[in-house]
Amino acid sequence: MVLPLVDEHKPKCYLCHEGFEDIEKLKEHQNIEHKDFFESNKKQNNRESAPGDVTVF
């Protein structure tokens, strides 16, 4: 999909491809409309070695 040049400066939601006037409105949209997607895909914070990793001291 190609956007016209007039819309290049506007942020766009990558889930529903809707354009917004500024980044704050995009964040608000994603927190309301796609809340379930972001909650289920949170980045895991636990850091541990994977099976088969080799540690060199």
C-alpha positions, 0 to 999 in steps of 0.5 A, spaced: 500 500 500 502 506 498 500 513 501 500 519 498 505 524 500 500 529 504 500 523 509 507 521 510 508 525 516 502 522 520 503 516 524 499 510 522 497 504 526 500 498 524 494 493 526 489 497 523 492 502 518 488 508 521 492 514 520 492 520 526 494 527 527 499 526 532 503 520 536 499 522 542 492 520 538 495 514 536 498 511 543 491 513 545 487 509 540 492 503 541 491 503 548 483 503 547 482 499 541 488 494 541 489 493 548 488 486 548 493 485 543 498 489 547 497 485 553 497 478 550 504 480 547 508 484 552 515 483 552 518 478 557 523 481 562 526 474 564 533 473 562 536 466 563 540 462 559 537 458 553 538 450 553 544 449 549 547 455 551 555 455 553 558 460 558 565 462 558 568 464 564 
